[in-house]
Amino acid sequence: MKTIAVIGWKNSGKTTLVSNLVKFFKEKKIKVGVVKHAHHSFDIDHPNTDSYKIRKSGAYKTTLVSDKRLAFIEEKAESHINLERLVEINKDCDLLIFEGFKRFDDLIKLEVSLQK
C-alpha cells in the first residue's frame, strides 16, 4: 500500500486537497483510505444514542455496523499514535492518505500552503 501525508497549517486547504485527491483516485478505481489526525478528543457517537451509552459504560471497543457502513471506536490507553496499526486497519486500501501527521518522520509529506 502506498501512503502519503497532506500537511499544513489550520485552514490551509488540507481537507479540500484530500477530498479532491480521493475523488480523482476513485474515478481511477483506486481504493483510497483517509486517516485524519485530530488534536483533541472527539466523539463519533453522541449522547442519547445506544453506541454512546455502551462506550460510556466502559467498553474497550464499540463497533457500529449497518448495511452500508462499519465504524469502530477503540479506547486508547496511551497517547502514542501507532502508524503501523493505522496501516494495518486500512490494509484493504490501495492508497492511504494521512491528513495532518506533520511530526511523523516515517511519512512522505505534501505540504499545503495558503498564499494571500
C-alpha positions as MATLAB code, in Angstrom:
seq = 'MKTIAVIGWKNSGKTTLVSNLVKFFKEKKIKVGVVKHAHHSFDIDHPNTDSYKIRKSGAYKTTLVSDKRLAFIEEKAESHINLERLVEINKDCDLLIFEGFKRFDDLIKLEVSLQK';
ca = [
       0.000    0.000    0.000;
       1.208    3.498   -0.816;
       0.942    6.173    1.870;
       1.247    9.947    1.861;
       0.542   12.686    4.384;
      -1.028   16.018    3.475;
       0.179   18.588    5.984;
      -0.232   22.322    6.548;
      -1.480   24.918    8.976;
      -5.120   25.113   10.061;
      -7.411   26.338    7.223;
      -4.649   25.975    4.633;
      -6.734   23.701    2.400;
      -5.661   20.229    3.552;
      -9.164   18.758    3.611;
     -10.023   20.302    0.248;
      -6.903   18.783   -1.306;
      -7.517   15.387    0.325;
     -11.150   15.390   -0.860;
     -10.071   16.220   -4.410;
      -7.404   13.508   -4.351;
      -9.952   10.952   -3.130;
     -12.362   11.896   -5.952;
      -9.564   11.707   -8.537;
      -8.333    8.292   -7.415;
     -11.864    6.912   -7.024;
     -12.503    7.724  -10.702;
      -9.371    5.651  -11.470;
     -10.850    2.733   -9.447;
      -8.172    3.100   -6.759;
      -9.406    2.368   -3.225;
      -8.345    5.257   -1.012;
      -8.426    5.363    2.757;
      -8.008    8.547    4.767;
      -6.745    8.880    8.328;
      -7.471   12.312    9.803;
      -5.379   13.489   12.738;
      -7.370   15.245   15.463;
      -5.625   17.442   18.019;
      -8.338   16.941   20.591;
     -10.713   14.364   21.954;
     -13.637   13.619   19.685;
     -16.812   11.552   19.541;
     -18.445    9.944   16.530;
     -21.362    8.875   18.640;
     -23.435   11.338   20.603;
     -25.385   11.457   23.872;
     -28.671    9.561   23.900;
     -27.509    7.064   21.247;
     -27.074    3.405   22.123;
     -23.437    3.361   20.994;
     -22.655    6.369   23.190;
     -24.212    4.710   26.236;
     -22.295    1.490   25.596;
     -18.965    3.301   25.116;
     -19.521    5.456   28.198;
     -20.272    2.319   30.246;
     -16.646    1.313   29.716;
     -16.481   -0.773   26.541;
     -12.919   -1.022   25.208;
     -14.237   -1.282   21.635;
     -17.620   -0.246   20.291;
     -18.468   -1.286   16.746;
     -21.343    0.163   14.737;
     -22.452   -1.641   11.594;
     -25.247   -1.216    9.082;
     -25.868   -2.442    5.541;
     -23.695    0.412    4.245;
     -21.171    1.372    6.954;
     -18.832   -0.018    9.567;
     -17.159    2.065   12.260;
     -15.467    1.259   15.499;
     -14.258    3.253   18.433;
     -11.320    1.925   20.409;
     -10.331    3.490   23.698;
      -6.597    4.188   23.803;
      -4.614    3.607   26.987;
      -1.631    5.619   25.752;
      -1.221    8.820   23.786;
       1.223    7.307   21.255;
      -0.118    7.043   17.682;
       0.973    3.800   16.018;
       1.265    4.325   12.246;
       1.760    0.607   11.607;
      -1.551   -0.142   13.345;
      -3.327    2.509   11.270;
      -1.919    0.991    8.077;
      -2.965   -2.487    9.239;
      -6.527   -1.326    9.960;
      -6.674    0.041    6.389;
      -4.846   -2.829    4.677;
      -7.551   -3.327    2.043;
      -6.856    0.135    0.574;
      -4.588    0.763   -2.403;
      -3.623    4.222   -1.142;
      -3.772    5.623    2.373;
      -3.767    9.407    2.795;
      -2.935   10.793    6.222;
      -4.285   14.288    6.838;
      -2.033   16.048    9.309;
       0.666   13.942   10.980;
       3.372   16.554   10.251;
       5.532   15.329   13.144;
       5.729   11.762   11.821;
       9.045   11.339   10.026;
       8.104    7.957    8.505;
       5.546    9.522    6.134;
       6.160   11.158    2.769;
       4.528   14.578    3.041;
       2.858   17.011    0.709;
       2.607   20.459    2.329;
      -0.322   22.737    1.582;
       0.342   26.449    1.928;
      -2.272   29.159    1.670;
      -0.834   32.157   -0.159;
      -2.524   35.544    0.110;
];
